[in-house]
């Protein structure tokens, strides 16, 4: 992989600026991948050159690459998380996780947490991993977790009641968790169990149910996390061709969580459009700016030095949008927080 190191020369200065800094001892950055390759959809893929550059950057700059379960266990037991800790995850269990990501990560002694849709695995669809391949990876320390059976959305459809939706959600997770345990043994039944929302979509009622079922859940909204983050929907930085350039990657893996004490609302299903988001911070943050997914500035109403209401200036367009808030954290690093919005109409 060192053949890619020349790409990093322009950004190594960033690491020298941030090394040795002391930040909150529980933060990490979680990355989300899907496909690894040059012939899969760009919207859900990183090229092999990009992925190798990512791994080179993490290796050369002494990042701690952990399994997701280790991060959650550190939080649960109130143990420190070292600065520059990164978690790699992959959604859907596509075959390229096995053919491309697995051998590269194995050489480095690192792993990736893969979220599995059990239906295409059971039906032996050709572009997905097999249970045998997962068992091979698991023997080398790689972990697999729940992503539903059919990749269904974790929010109400137009023709179902809230109760029907919750029953569907429970059945989907229970079926896949059963298949994971049957095929991969008790190691697949992590404590806590791990889950990633298909399409990154969910309602608060579904999130509450899934938490009650013993899961820590992952979203698809950019932002760093720490032990105070909402474990019903931990933010992850999506990695795809247009967002995975090495300069962007270096910026994202060095981010820190915005110090949020409380946010309202927490349900991504909006009731009024544009939605108002209130953030209460645990400490003042200077030069905070918030944007929608098009990069347009949001209205920002500071109610105190630690409380702000942000709102888009125009109605959000369906089906999804997000608010992102960032601020300089000092010496080249940034605070980064993302909030998902789901717009049905």
C-alpha positions in Angstrom: 0.0 0.0 0.0 2.9 2.3 0.4 2.7 2.9 -3.4 -0.2 5.2 -2.5 1.7 7.2 0.1 2.7 9.9 -2.4 -1.0 11.0 -2.3 -0.7 11.8 1.4 2.2 14.2 1.2 0.0 17.2 1.1 -2.0 16.3 4.2 0.6 14.9 6.5 0.9 18.4 8.0 -2.5 17.9 9.4 -1.5 15.0 11.6 1.6 16.8 12.9 -0.6 19.7 14.0 -3.0 17.5 15.9 -0.7 14.9 17.4 -0.4 15.0 21.2 -3.6 17.0 21.7 -5.9 16.1 24.5 -9.6 15.8 23.8 -12.5 14.1 25.4 -11.5 10.5 26.2 -14.5 8.8 24.7 -14.8 10.0 21.1 -14.4 8.1 17.8 -15.2 8.3 14.2 -17.3 5.6 12.6 -17.0 5.1 8.8 -19.7 3.4 6.6 -18.8 1.5 3.4 -20.8 -0.7 1.0 -18.9 -1.9 -2.1 -15.1 -1.9 -2.6 -14.3 -1.8 -6.3 -14.1 0.0 -9.6 -17.2 -1.5 -11.3 -19.9 -1.0 -8.7 -22.2 2.0 -8.3 -20.3 5.1 -7.4 -23.0 6.2 -5.0 -22.3 3.2 -2.8 -18.7 2.3 -3.6 -15.1 3.3 -3.0 -12.5 2.5 -5.6 -9.7 0.2 -4.6 -7.3 3.1 -4.9 -9.4 5.2 -2.6 -9.7 2.4 0.0 -5.9 1.7 -0.1 -5.3 5.4 0.4 -7.6 5.4 3.4 -5.8 2.5 5.0 -2.4 4.0 4.3 -3.5 7.2 6.0 -4.7 5.4 9.1 -1.6 3.3 9.3 0.9 6.1 8.7 -0.8 8.4 11.1 -1.1 5.9 14.0 -4.9 5.7 14.2 -6.5 3.1 16.4 -8.7 0.9 14.2 -11.2 -0.9 16.4 -14.1 -3.3 15.9 -17.4 -1.5 16.7 -18.2 -3.8 19.6 -15.0 -2.7 21.3 -15.9 0.9 21.2 -19.4 0.3 22.7 -17.9 -1.9 25.4 -15.4 0.8 26.4 -18.3 3.2 26.7 -20.4 0.8 28.8 -17.5 0.2 31.2 -16.5 3.9 31.4 -13.0 3.2 30.0 -11.1 5.7 28.0 -11.1 5.6 24.2 -7.7 6.8 22.8 -7.6 9.8 20.6 -7.7 9.1 16.8 -9.9 6.0 17.1 -11.7 4.9 13.9 -14.3 2.2 13.4 -14.8 0.7 9.9 -18.3 -0.7 9.1 -19.8 -2.1 5.9 -23.6 -2.4 5.2 -25.3 -5.2 3.3 -22.5 -7.8 3.3 -21.6 -7.4 -0.4 -19.1 -9.9 -1.8 -16.4 -7.3 -2.2 -16.1 -7.0 1.6 -14.8 -10.5 1.4 -12.8 -10.3 -1.8 -11.3 -6.8 -1.5 -11.6 -5.4 2.0 -10.9 -8.6 4.0 -7.4 -9.4 2.7 -6.2 -5.8 2.9 -7.5 -5.4 6.5 -6.2 -8.8 7.5 -2.6 -7.9 6.5 -2.9 -4.9 8.9 -4.4 -6.8 11.7 -7.5 -4.7 11.5 -11.2 -5.6 11.0 -14.5 -4.3 9.8 -17.9 -4.7 11.3 -20.3 -5.9 8.6 -24.1 -5.4 8.8 -25.9 -8.4 7.2 -29.2 -8.7 5.3 -29.9 -12.3 5.8 -32.4 -12.8 3.0 -30.0 -12.4 0.0 -27.4 -14.5 1.9 -29.9 -17.3 2.4 -31.0 -17.1 -1.3 -27.3 -17.1 -2.3 -27.4 -14.0 -4.4 -24.2 -13.7 -6.4 -23.1 -10.2 -5.3 -23.4 -11.0 -1.6 -21.1 -12.9 0.7 -21.8 -16.5 1.7 -22.1 -17.8 5.3 -19.0 -19.8 4.7 -17.1 -16.6 3.8 -18.4 -14.9 6.9 -17.3 -17.8 9.0 -13.8 -17.5 7.5 -13.6 -13.8 8.3 -15.1 -14.3 11.8 -12.2 -16.8 12.6 -9.8 -13.9 11.9 -11.6 -11.5 14.3 -14.1 -9.9 12.0 -17.6 -9.3 13.3 -21.1 -9.4 11.8 -24.3 -7.7 12.9 -27.9 -7.1 12.1 -29.2 -5.1 9.1 -32.7 -6.7 8.9 -33.8 -9.7 6.8 -35.1 -7.9 3.7 -33.5 -4.4 4.0 -36.9 -2.9 4.9 -37.3 0.6 6.2 -37.6 1.2 9.9 -40.5 3.6 9.7 -44.2 3.4 8.7 -45.2 2.8 5.1 -48.3 4.4 3.7 -50.6 1.5 4.4 -49.6 0.4 7.9 -50.4 1.5 11.4 -47.7 2.4 13.9 -48.3 -0.9 15.7 -48.0 -2.9 12.4 -44.8 -1.2 11.7 -43.3 -2.0 15.1 -44.3 -5.6 14.7 -42.6 -5.7 11.3 -39.5 -4.2 12.7 -39.4 -6.7 15.6 -39.9 -9.6 13.2 -37.2 -8.4 10.8 -34.5 -8.0 13.5 -35.5 -11.2 15.3 -35.2 -13.3 12.1 -31.8 -11.9 11.1 -30.4 -12.2 14.7 -31.6 -15.9 14.7 -29.9 -16.5 11.4 -26.7 -14.9 12.5 -26.6 -17.0 15.6 -27.4 -20.2 13.7 -24.7 -19.6 11.1 -22.0 -17.8 13.1 -22.6 -19.0 16.6 -22.9 -17.0 19.8 -20.1 -14.7 18.8 -22.7 -13.0 16.5 -24.8 -12.2 19.6 -22.7 -9.3 20.8 -23.4 -7.5 24.1 -24.9 -5.2 23.2 -26.2 -6.4 19.9 -25.4 -4.1 17.0 -27.8 -2.8 14.2 -27.7 -0.5 11.2 -30.8 1.1 9.7 -31.4 0.2 6.1 -31.2 3.4 4.0 -30.3 5.1 7.2 -34.1 5.8 7.8 -36.0 5.3 11.0 -38.7 6.7 13.2 -38.3 7.5 16.9 -40.8 4.8 17.8 -38.8 2.2 15.8 -35.6 3.4 17.4 -37.0 3.1 20.8 -38.3 -0.4 20.2 -34.9 -1.5 18.7 -33.1 -0.1 21.8 -35.5 -2.0 24.1 -34.6 -5.1 22.2 -31.0 -4.6 23.3 -29.4 -3.0 20.2 -27.1 -0.1 19.7 -28.0 1.3 16.2 -26.1 3.1 13.4 -27.4 5.9 11.2 -26.0 7.1 7.9 -25.5 10.8 8.9 -22.1 12.3 9.1 -20.6 13.2 12.4 -18.2 12.1 15.2 -19.5 10.3 18.3 -18.7 9.9 21.9 -20.2 8.1 25.0 -22.9 10.9 25.3 -24.1 10.3 21.7 -27.6 8.9 21.1 -27.0 5.1 20.9 -30.3 4.7 19.1 -28.7 6.3 16.1 -24.9 6.8 16.1 -23.6 8.9 13.3 -21.4 7.4 10.6 -19.5 9.1 7.8 -20.6 7.6 4.5 -17.7 6.6 2.3 -18.5 6.7 -1.5 -16.5 7.8 -4.6 -17.5 11.5 -4.4 -17.0 11.8 -0.6 -13.9 9.5 -0.2 -11.1 11.6 -1.7 -8.1 11.4 0.6 -8.3 15.1 1.6 -11.9 14.7 2.6 -11.1 11.4 4.4 -8.3 13.0 6.4 -10.6 15.8 7.5 -13.4 13.4 8.6 -11.4 10.9 10.6 -9.9 13.8 12.6 -13.2 15.3 13.6 -14.6 15.5 17.1 -18.2 15.3 18.3 -20.0 18.6 18.8 -20.5 18.8 22.6 -24.3 18.4 22.7 -26.1 18.0 26.0 -29.6 17.8 24.5 -31.3 18.1 21.2 -34.9 18.5 20.2 -36.5 17.0 18.3 -34.8 13.6 18.1 -37.3 12.1 15.7 -36.2 12.4 12.1 -39.8 12.3 10.8 -40.5 16.0 10.5 -43.8 17.5 11.6 -43.3 20.9 10.1 -41.3 21.9 7.0 -38.7 23.3 7.4 -38.0 21.7 10.8 -36.5 23.6 13.7 -33.6 21.9 15.6 -32.6 23.1 19.0 -29.2 22.1 20.3 -28.1 22.7 23.9 -24.3 22.5 24.2 -22.3 21.4 27.3 -19.9 24.3 26.6 -19.7 27.4 24.4 -18.5 26.7 20.8 -17.2 29.5 18.6 -17.7 29.9 14.9 -20.4 27.3 14.7 -22.1 27.1 11.2 -24.9 24.9 10.1 -25.9 23.8 6.6 -28.4 21.6 4.7 -27.4 18.8 2.3 -26.9 21.4 -0.5 -24.4 23.3 1.6 -26.9 26.2 2.1 -26.6 28.1 5.4 -29.3 27.6 7.9 -30.9 30.3 10.0 -29.2 30.3 13.4 -30.9 31.8 16.5 -28.6 31.8 19.6 -30.8 31.8 22.7 -27.8 31.7 25.0 -24.1 31.0 24.6 -24.8 27.3 24.8 -28.3 27.0 23.2 -29.1 27.5 19.5 -32.1 27.0 17.3 -31.3 26.2 13.6 -33.7 26.1 10.7 -33.6 25.9 6.9 -34.6 29.0 5.1 -36.8 27.0 2.7 -38.8 23.8 2.9 -36.8 20.6 2.6 -37.4 18.4 -0.4 -38.4 14.7 0.0 -37.4 12.0 0.6 -34.5 12.9 2.9 -32.3 15.9 3.9 -30.0 16.7 6.8 -28.7 19.5 8.9 -24.9 19.5 9.5 -23.2 21.7 12.1 -19.5 22.2 12.2 -17.0 24.4 14.1 -13.2 24.6 14.4 -12.0 22.6 17.4 -8.5 23.9 17.3 -5.2 23.0 15.6 -6.7 21.8 12.4 -9.6 19.7 13.8 -13.3 20.3 13.5 -16.4 19.5 15.6 -19.0 17.8 13.3 -22.7 16.9 14.0 -25.4 15.7 11.6 -29.2 15.4 12.0 -31.3 13.3 9.6 -34.7 14.6 8.4 -37.2 12.4 6.6 -39.8 14.2 4.5 -42.8 12.2 3.3 -44.5 15.0 1.4 
